[in-house]
Amino acid sequence: MSKRAVFLDRDGVINRYVYNAEFGTVDSPASPAEFELLPGVSDAICEFNRMGLLVVVVSNQPGIAKGRFSSDLLQATTRKMERTVRDGGGWIDTVYYCLHHFEALSSEYRGPCDCRKPAPGLFLKAARDWDIDLKGSYTVGDGVVDILAGYAVETTTVLVSSKKCYLCEELSSRGVAPDYQVENLLQAVPIIENLRYHSSPRVTLCDGRDGTTQYAQQYLREAAAVLRMLDVESIERTADLLAAVRERRGRLFLLGVGGGAGHASHAVCDFRKICGIEAYSPSDNVSELTARVNDDGWETSYANWLRGSRLNSADAVLVFSVGGGDLERNISANLVRALQYTRSVGAAICGVVGRDGGFTAQVADACVLVKVANRATVTAHTEAFQALVWHLLVSHPKLKTSEMKWESTDSILSAIVDQPAS
């Protein structure tokens, strides 16, 4: 049976970078003396060992190619890394380095290769050498190239970065977003712990119980993780935007496809009834929508519906979508065309979207991003949290104008947050 692994970048994830005061640069340690393990790394690796995951270091190390250090020094630094982790009670199963660089001093290390991240060569070699199931494995790195490489081989990706993701814009421009973001390796442990059973086949536990009975608990754990990643400020901005639309007597047009269309219809009811906002959705009038699709085509159906609704600068459009729309990949093109028309008339745009937010997140004035907890349940979780967010909005003191007869938002929040961590 194939094994699962956690692929760890080295510098910035396992050890500190080294600051060179003379040149004002930050780089990899050039010798064992400069190598210093980051806090919590040994504990994290111990946990990965306990989970039965292979711990595989995959790192670009062009220092030899650049003349910064020798092969002997790199090997000595690697031995110190492995020894320091062992001293903390854990172990690294194997280490793979790419030594190449396009500015290498020696032709031996110069030129294109298939191992320098973001190329996936190191991962593929490890998979061959150790019989690793890449789709069931995890990548933890602090750079764009780490996430791109992990994404290329379909591992679950975890970005080590500050709370504000300075690298996410660059990743988004490449059409990629990390599955998770943490501040250090130790924070990745509970995420991987929660996910490690998710892609397993049906199993029987030692006491005879069907292992799939854990799925409901696992799903709720992941839902709790999604909840904690919601950006409260983006929800507040959306509430402010909708309150301003009502204040200027504008209208709210809600757009969605599939499950998003269902949310749009329900939300129309509550924004009108509870918030006093004039609201509409194209999916509420099946005759008009199908006529427009038949005559104009699906791609322009929502845009033409907005045009026929006399959308203007006092109004707003709210999108419910998992992907947010992407013309290049032909994903929800009708949403993209509708938002392009919305922007052309000066109406406000807001959305509740998943993955990287797609076109919606790029053009929105306020956007709530439901960050993925697990690729296998991205649609299920995104659509569930779309419902939660708009229920939260219609119950928000900035928007609610009538007493609600239900407490679904509080109930959902309590049910999710109260789930046990393990």
CORZIFEN-V96161 format. One record per residue. N is the residue number from 1. RES is the residue in three letters. D_CENTER is the distance of its C-alpha to the mean C-alpha in whole Angstrom. Layout:
n=(N & N)
res=(RES & RES)
d_center=(D_CENTER & D_CENTER)
This chain:
n=(1 & 2 & 3 & 4 & 5 & 6 & 7 & 8 & 9 & 10 & 11 & 12 & 13 & 14 & 15 & 16 & 17 & 18 & 19 & 20 & 21 & 22 & 23 & 24 & 25 & 26 & 27 & 28 & 29 & 30 & 31 & 32 & 33 & 34 & 35 & 36 & 37 & 38 & 39 & 40 & 41 & 42 & 43 & 44 & 45 & 46 & 47 & 48 & 49 & 50 & 51 & 52 & 53 & 54 & 55 & 56 & 57 & 58 & 59 & 60 & 61 & 62 & 63 & 64 & 65 & 66 & 67 & 68 & 69 & 70 & 71 & 72 & 73 & 74 & 75 & 76 & 77 & 78 & 79 & 80 & 81 & 82 & 83 & 84 & 85 & 86 & 87 & 88 & 89 & 90 & 91 & 92 & 93 & 94 & 95 & 96 & 97 & 98 & 99 & 100 & 101 & 102 & 103 & 104 & 105 & 106 & 107 & 108 & 109 & 110 & 111 & 112 & 113 & 114 & 115 & 116 & 117 & 118 & 119 & 120 & 121 & 122 & 123 & 124 & 125 & 126 & 127 & 128 & 129 & 130 & 131 & 132 & 133 & 134 & 135 & 136 & 137 & 138 & 139 & 140 & 141 & 142 & 143 & 144 & 145 & 146 & 147 & 148 & 149 & 150 & 151 & 152 & 153 & 154 & 155 & 156 & 157 & 158 & 159 & 160 & 161 & 162 & 163 & 164 & 165 & 166 & 167 & 168 & 169 & 170 & 171 & 172 & 173 & 174 & 175 & 176 & 177 & 178 & 179 & 180 & 181 & 182 & 183 & 184 & 185 & 186 & 187 & 188 & 189 & 190 & 191 & 192 & 193 & 194 & 195 & 196 & 197 & 198 & 199 & 200 & 201 & 202 & 203 & 204 & 205 & 206 & 207 & 208 & 209 & 210 & 211 & 212 & 213 & 214 & 215 & 216 & 217 & 218 & 219 & 220 & 221 & 222 & 223 & 224 & 225 & 226 & 227 & 228 & 229 & 230 & 231 & 232 & 233 & 234 & 235 & 236 & 237 & 238 & 239 & 240 & 241 & 242 & 243 & 244 & 245 & 246 & 247 & 248 & 249 & 250 & 251 & 252 & 253 & 254 & 255 & 256 & 257 & 258 & 259 & 260 & 261 & 262 & 263 & 264 & 265 & 266 & 267 & 268 & 269 & 270 & 271 & 272 & 273 & 274 & 275 & 276 & 277 & 278 & 279 & 280 & 281 & 282 & 283 & 284 & 285 & 286 & 287 & 288 & 289 & 290 & 291 & 292 & 293 & 294 & 295 & 296 & 297 & 298 & 299 & 300 & 301 & 302 & 303 & 304 & 305 & 306 & 307 & 308 & 309 & 310 & 311 & 312 & 313 & 314 & 315 & 316 & 317 & 318 & 319 & 320 & 321 & 322 & 323 & 324 & 325 & 326 & 327 & 328 & 329 & 330 & 331 & 332 & 333 & 334 & 335 & 336 & 337 & 338 & 339 & 340 & 341 & 342 & 343 & 344 & 345 & 346 & 347 & 348 & 349 & 350 & 351 & 352 & 353 & 354 & 355 & 356 & 357 & 358 & 359 & 360 & 361 & 362 & 363 & 364 & 365 & 366 & 367 & 368 & 369 & 370 & 371 & 372 & 373 & 374 & 375 & 376 & 377 & 378 & 379 & 380 & 381 & 382 & 383 & 384 & 385 & 386 & 387 & 388 & 389 & 390 & 391 & 392 & 393 & 394 & 395 & 396 & 397 & 398 & 399 & 400 & 401 & 402 & 403 & 404 & 405 & 406 & 407 & 408 & 409 & 410 & 411 & 412 & 413 & 414 & 415 & 416 & 417 & 418 & 419 & 420 & 421 & 422)
res=(MET & SER & LYS & ARG & ALA & VAL & PHE & LEU & ASP & ARG & ASP & GLY & VAL & ILE & ASN & ARG & TYR & VAL & TYR & ASN & ALA & GLU & PHE & GLY & THR & VAL & ASP & SER & PRO & ALA & SER & PRO & ALA & GLU & PHE & GLU & LEU & LEU & PRO & GLY & VAL & SER & ASP & ALA & ILE & CYS & GLU & PHE & ASN & ARG & MET & GLY & LEU & LEU & VAL & VAL & VAL & VAL & SER & ASN & GLN & PRO & GLY & ILE & ALA & LYS & GLY & ARG & PHE & SER & SER & ASP & LEU & LEU & GLN & ALA & THR & THR & ARG & LYS & MET & GLU & ARG & THR & VAL & ARG & ASP & GLY & GLY & GLY & TRP & ILE & ASP & THR & VAL & TYR & TYR & CYS & LEU & HIS & HIS & PHE & GLU & ALA & LEU & SER & SER & GLU & TYR & ARG & GLY & PRO & CYS & ASP & CYS & ARG & LYS & PRO & ALA & PRO & GLY & LEU & PHE & LEU & LYS & ALA & ALA & ARG & ASP & TRP & ASP & ILE & ASP & LEU & LYS & GLY & SER & TYR & THR & VAL & GLY & ASP & GLY & VAL & VAL & ASP & ILE & LEU & ALA & GLY & TYR & ALA & VAL & GLU & THR & THR & THR & VAL & LEU & VAL & SER & SER & LYS & LYS & CYS & TYR & LEU & CYS & GLU & GLU & LEU & SER & SER & ARG & GLY & VAL & ALA & PRO & ASP & TYR & GLN & VAL & GLU & ASN & LEU & LEU & GLN & ALA & VAL & PRO & ILE & ILE & GLU & ASN & LEU & ARG & TYR & HIS & SER & SER & PRO & ARG & VAL & THR & LEU & CYS & ASP & GLY & ARG & ASP & GLY & THR & THR & GLN & TYR & ALA & GLN & GLN & TYR & LEU & ARG & GLU & ALA & ALA & ALA & VAL & LEU & ARG & MET & LEU & ASP & VAL & GLU & SER & ILE & GLU & ARG & THR & ALA & ASP & LEU & LEU & ALA & ALA & VAL & ARG & GLU & ARG & ARG & GLY & ARG & LEU & PHE & LEU & LEU & GLY & VAL & GLY & GLY & GLY & ALA & GLY & HIS & ALA & SER & HIS & ALA & VAL & CYS & ASP & PHE & ARG & LYS & ILE & CYS & GLY & ILE & GLU & ALA & TYR & SER & PRO & SER & ASP & ASN & VAL & SER & GLU & LEU & THR & ALA & ARG & VAL & ASN & ASP & ASP & GLY & TRP & GLU & THR & SER & TYR & ALA & ASN & TRP & LEU & ARG & GLY & SER & ARG & LEU & ASN & SER & ALA & ASP & ALA & VAL & LEU & VAL & PHE & SER & VAL & GLY & GLY & GLY & ASP & LEU & GLU & ARG & ASN & ILE & SER & ALA & ASN & LEU & VAL & ARG & ALA & LEU & GLN & TYR & THR & ARG & SER & VAL & GLY & ALA & ALA & ILE & CYS & GLY & VAL & VAL & GLY & ARG & ASP & GLY & GLY & PHE & THR & ALA & GLN & VAL & ALA & ASP & ALA & CYS & VAL & LEU & VAL & LYS & VAL & ALA & ASN & ARG & ALA & THR & VAL & THR & ALA & HIS & THR & GLU & ALA & PHE & GLN & ALA & LEU & VAL & TRP & HIS & LEU & LEU & VAL & SER & HIS & PRO & LYS & LEU & LYS & THR & SER & GLU & MET & LYS & TRP & GLU & SER & THR & ASP & SER & ILE & LEU & SER & ALA & ILE & VAL & ASP & GLN & PRO & ALA & SER)
d_center=(29 & 26 & 24 & 21 & 20 & 18 & 18 & 18 & 18 & 22 & 22 & 20 & 19 & 22 & 24 & 25 & 26 & 29 & 31 & 34 & 36 & 38 & 36 & 33 & 30 & 28 & 27 & 27 & 30 & 33 & 35 & 35 & 36 & 33 & 31 & 30 & 27 & 24 & 25 & 24 & 23 & 26 & 25 & 21 & 23 & 26 & 23 & 21 & 25 & 26 & 23 & 25 & 22 & 23 & 23 & 22 & 22 & 21 & 22 & 24 & 27 & 29 & 32 & 34 & 34 & 34 & 37 & 36 & 36 & 38 & 37 & 39 & 37 & 34 & 35 & 36 & 33 & 31 & 34 & 34 & 30 & 31 & 34 & 32 & 29 & 32 & 34 & 31 & 31 & 29 & 29 & 27 & 28 & 28 & 27 & 26 & 27 & 27 & 30 & 30 & 30 & 31 & 33 & 35 & 38 & 39 & 39 & 38 & 34 & 34 & 33 & 30 & 29 & 26 & 25 & 24 & 20 & 18 & 21 & 20 & 23 & 23 & 21 & 23 & 26 & 25 & 24 & 28 & 29 & 28 & 27 & 23 & 21 & 18 & 16 & 17 & 16 & 13 & 13 & 13 & 14 & 14 & 15 & 13 & 16 & 14 & 11 & 13 & 15 & 13 & 11 & 15 & 16 & 13 & 13 & 10 & 8 & 9 & 9 & 12 & 13 & 15 & 13 & 13 & 11 & 14 & 12 & 10 & 12 & 14 & 11 & 10 & 14 & 14 & 12 & 9 & 5 & 4 & 3 & 5 & 7 & 11 & 14 & 16 & 17 & 18 & 15 & 14 & 17 & 16 & 13 & 14 & 17 & 16 & 14 & 17 & 19 & 17 & 18 & 21 & 24 & 27 & 28 & 31 & 31 & 34 & 36 & 36 & 33 & 30 & 27 & 25 & 27 & 24 & 21 & 22 & 21 & 18 & 17 & 18 & 16 & 13 & 14 & 15 & 12 & 10 & 13 & 13 & 10 & 11 & 13 & 17 & 18 & 16 & 18 & 21 & 21 & 21 & 24 & 26 & 25 & 26 & 29 & 30 & 30 & 33 & 35 & 36 & 36 & 33 & 32 & 28 & 27 & 25 & 23 & 21 & 21 & 22 & 20 & 19 & 23 & 24 & 22 & 24 & 27 & 27 & 26 & 29 & 31 & 30 & 29 & 33 & 34 & 33 & 32 & 34 & 32 & 34 & 31 & 31 & 29 & 30 & 29 & 32 & 34 & 34 & 37 & 36 & 33 & 34 & 37 & 35 & 33 & 36 & 38 & 35 & 32 & 29 & 27 & 29 & 30 & 28 & 29 & 32 & 32 & 31 & 34 & 36 & 35 & 36 & 33 & 34 & 32 & 33 & 30 & 27 & 24 & 21 & 19 & 17 & 15 & 12 & 12 & 14 & 16 & 17 & 20 & 20 & 19 & 21 & 18 & 19 & 22 & 24 & 21 & 21 & 25 & 25 & 23 & 25 & 28 & 27 & 26 & 30 & 32 & 30 & 28 & 25 & 22 & 19 & 17 & 14 & 12 & 8 & 6 & 7 & 10 & 12 & 16 & 16 & 13 & 16 & 19 & 18 & 20 & 18 & 15 & 13 & 9 & 8 & 5 & 5 & 7 & 9 & 9 & 13 & 12 & 10 & 13 & 15 & 12 & 11 & 15 & 16 & 14 & 16 & 19 & 19 & 18 & 21 & 23 & 22 & 23 & 26 & 27 & 27 & 30 & 29 & 29 & 31 & 35 & 36 & 36 & 34 & 35 & 32 & 29 & 26 & 24 & 25 & 26 & 22 & 21 & 24 & 23 & 20 & 20 & 23 & 22 & 23 & 21 & 22)
